[in-house]
Amino acid sequence: MKIIIDAMGGDNAPQAFLEGGFRAAAELGVEVVLVGRVEELLELMKAQGIDTLPKGVELMDAEQVVDMHDDPATVVRTKKDSSMVKGLKLLADGGGDAFVSAGSTGGLLSAATLVVKRVRGIRRAAFGPTIPTKTGSLILIDSGANVECTPEFLLQFGCMGSFAAKQTLGIERPRVALLNNGAEDSKGDTLHKESYKLLKEAGEKGVINFVGNIEAREAMLGDCDVLVADGFSGNVFLKGVEGTGMFMGSLVKHMLLKNFKTKLAALLLKKDLKELLSIMDYRRVGGTMLLGICKPVIKAHGSADAEAVMGAIRQAVAAVEGEICQAITDNIDGMILPREAQ
């Protein structure tokens, strides 16, 4: 398996991607292509006392970088020699199995759509991160790719999320729920009321296992496996979860370092605490797949360090092994929108 990595995107590029790519080749047994400014990457290697590329790692030169100030709609045209665009073209041409980038979210969404293309019949690609819950994990879709949505978009998000959960979480009939401000079917604005109707209809037809509306609290307690949201609400939910995890982690550390008694307790509970804090650490997952694109494209966190890069690469490997893109393609007939079916 070959994973293509945008080595220049994100706050900690290229150092984090060089380290993460090298670790992935050694620990995961995958081939890695680091796309970026080769001279800069070689200088970093030299500074760390590394004279030759590790086995399974290769470099691909790209002089430009897509940054947060670039217009997402024009990056493919104006930044043809960027690490993001060249990496995606390599993926589209069959030069790798998946692509990972921590660069501009809008730029990645636009470039992936134009270069790699959406699955035929999918209206909008969407981010589907895996989030830990009390009983396991859930897939949140969409978490920020589409701020303005239609009910038809949310119907397809629910279907894509269901296929992804089945392939990666191993759940035969994932419970699909719609994020709302109440469980009653009368709750929400027009978008959510209409989306509820379409998702319910898809559930009655057996396309998905729709369990109705859900509040954020119940979602985190494990009452669903796929959480459907418009990109605005989904992103607010995701950032709230991340912030709560960071807050709780800092509270636990502060409490355990308060005095001798708590420090002794921390020593006795060291292994268990490490596991607990790991669950709340976003780096463990590392990235999210852009569902609806023909080949696996993974968006890593903008502040990803080497550990988070490793997590994103694991997500890429899981996407390839789970054949998520193929599952969506094979089941597109079940996601035909009402207006198209008429």
N, C-alpha and C positions, 0 to 999 in steps of 0.2 A: 504494500500500500504506500502511495506517495502523497504527502501532504505539502501543499504550497503555502508559504507564509509570507505575508506582507511585512517585511522586516523594518519598514520605516514609519508605520502608522502607530499612533498612540503616544502617551506622555513619556514612556520609558524606552522608546525605540532609539537606536536599534539594539541596545544592550540586552534588554529583557528577552528579545526574540532570538538573539544569538544564543543566549544561555538556554532558553526554553527549547529551541530547536535542537541544540546539541543533546540536551537531556532526553528529549523525545526519541531521537534516533537511537540512543544508548539503552533507554529503559523500556520503550514501547516497541522497539523493533521495526519502526516505520522509516521509510525514506523521507527526507525533508529537502525542499527547495526553498532557500531563503532569497527573496526577491528584494533588491535594494541597491544602494550605492556600494559596489563591491570594494572599492578602495577603503571606504570607511569601515566596512565589516572586517577586512583583512587587518586594518590598523588596530581594531579592538581585539582581534585574536592575538596579534603580536604583543599587545600590552599585557595580555593574560598569559603570555609564554606559550601560546599555541602556534606552531609553525605550519601544520598541515590540517586540512579539513578532516573531521572524524568520518569514519565509515558511514555511508548512508546519507551524507550531507553534501549538497551542492549549492553553488551560488549562481544567481541570475542577475545581471546588471540592469538597473533602472535608476536614472538620474533624478527624476522628478518625484515629488512627494505631494499627495493630496492632503491638505490641511483643513482645519475647521472653518477657515474663511472662504474656501472655494465654493462656488455655486454648484450644488449637487447635480443640477440638470446639465451642466456642461463639462464635467470632469473627464468624460470619455473623449470629448473632442479637444479640450484644451490641455489635458494632462495624459497624452497617449503614452509617454515614456515614464509614467509614474509606477511605483511598486504595486499599487492597488490595481491599476488597469492592466498592466502587463501580467500580473499574477492571475487575474480573472481570465484573460485571453488564453493563458497557458492552460487553465482548467477547461475552458470551453473547447480548446483544440485537442483535448485528451492527454495533456502532459502531466496530469496528476488526478487524484481521486477526490480531493477536497481542498478548500481554500480558507485560510484563517487571516483575519485582519482586525486590528484595534483602531483603525483609522476612522475618519468621519463617518458617522452613521448614515447621514443622508447621501454622502458620496458613494458609500458601499451599496446602499439600496439601489440607487440610480444605476451605477455601473454594473452591478450584478444583473439587473433587469435588462439592460441594453446589450450586455456582452454575453452572459451565460444564458439569458432568457428565462421567462416564467414557463412553468408547465402549461401546455395549451389548455385553455378553459379556466385557468385561475385568474381572477380579476386583479388581486393584489397579493404580493408576497408579504409575509408577516413574521416578526420575531417570536420565537417560541422557547423561552428559557425554561429550564427545569428548576423548580423551587422546592426546598425541603419543607415538609409539613409534619404535623404530629404523628401521622401514621405512615409516612413514606415521602412521596414527592408528587408534585403536580406540574403540568405544562401550562404556562400562561401564554395565551395568544390573543391579541397582539400586545407586545410590551413597548411599542413606540414607533413602529414603522409607518403607521397610518393614523394620523391624528383625527382626520375627518373620515368617517366611515358611513356605509349604507348597511341596511339590514342584510343585504345579499353578501356583503363582505364578511359580516360576522357569522353567517351561515357557513361559508367556506372555511373560515378560521376554525370553527368547531369541528368540521370534518377533517381538516388537515391535522389539527391537534389530536384528534382521536386516533388517526393512523400513526402519528408520531409516538403517542403514548403506548400504543400496542406494540410497535416495533422496538422501542428503546426501554420502556419500563416493564415490558412483558405482561401487560394487563390485557386479557382477552376482550373484555367489553368495558373500556374506560368510561367512567361516569363524566359526562360533559355538562358543565353548568355555566350559566350566564352571570357575570359579575353585575350586581345591581344593588340598589339601596334598600332592598327588602326581598323576601322570598315569594311574596304573592305575585301572581301573574299580572296584576294590575299596576305594579310598581314601575317607576322609571319614566323617562321621557319618551317621545315618539320613537326614537331610534331603538330603545330597549324593548318597548312593547311590540314593535314590528319584528324585531330580531327574535324575540321569544316565540312568536307565532311560527316563523320559519324553522327555528331549531326544534320546536315541538313537532312540527310536521315531519321533519327529517327523522326524529326519534320514532314516530308512529310508523314510518316506512321501514324502520330497521337500519337506516344508514348509520346512525349514531345512537348511543345510549344517553339520551338527554334527560337530566334529572331536575331541570327547572332553574329558577333564579337562585342566586346565593349571595350572601354578604361576605365581605372580606374576612371577617372573623371566622366564620364557619369554613371557608376555604383553607385557611391556615390550620384549622383543626383536623383537616383530612377528609372533608365531606365530598370532595370531587377529585378527579384525576386530571381533568382538563378544564381550565378556567378561561372562558371566552370574554374578551373585552375589546373595546375600541382602543386605538393606540394611546389616546390621552389618558383614559382611566387606567389602562394597563400599566403605563409608565409610572403614574402616580402610585399605584399599588406596589409595583416592583421596588421603586426607590424607598417607599415606606418600609417595606420588608427589610431591605438592605440597611437602612438607617436604624431600624429597631434592633437588628442583629448586632450592629456595631455598638449601639448604646448598651445593650444587655451584656455584651462581651466586656465592655469597659467597666460596667458596674460590678461584674463578677470579679474581675482582676483587682479593682479597688478594694472590694470587701475582703478578699483573701490576703491582701498585703497590708491590712490595717494594723495588726499587732501580732505578737508572738503566737497566740492561740490560733488565729486564722492562718498564719503562715504554716504552722504545723499541720493544720487541716488540709491546706493546699498541697503540702508534700505527700500526705497520705492519699489524696485524691488526684494526684498529678495525671495519671493515665486517663481517668474518667473525665477530668476537666478538659484535657487535650481533645478528646473525642467530641465533647459538647461544643467547644469553641470552634472545632473544625466544621461542624454542621452549620454554624452561623457565618462561616467565612466564605464570601462570594468567590474567592480564588479556587475553592474546591471544584466548582462547576466551571468557572473560567470564561465561558462564552455561551452564546445562544445561536441556534441554527436559523437561517433565513428560510422559512418554510414556503414552498411554492415555486422555488427556483429549480431548474432542471438538474443541477448538481449541487452537492453540499457546500454551502457558503456559511462560515461561522464568524459571528461578530464577537470579538473579545472586548472586555471592558477597556475603556480608554486609558485607565490608569494601571493596566495589567503589568505585573512584575513577572519574573521568570516562572514562579509557581502558578500564576493565573494563566500564563501562556501554555504551560503543561496541561492545565485543566481544559483550555480551549481545544488543544490538539486531541485530548481524550474525547471531547465532544465530537470532533471531526471523525475520529476513528469509529465511534459509536454510530454516527450517521451513515457512514459508508457500510459498516457491517450490518446495520439494521435495514439497509436498503430503503430508507425513508422516502427519498425522491421517487423511487420506482413504485412504492406503495401508493403515493399520492397520484402518480400518473395512471396506474392500473385502476384506481377507483374514482377517476374523474367523472365518470357517468353518474355516480351517486351524488355528485355535487353540482349537477346542472341546475342553474338557477330557475326559479319559476317562470320568468318571462321567456327564457331560452327554451324551456320545455314545451311551450305552447306553439 
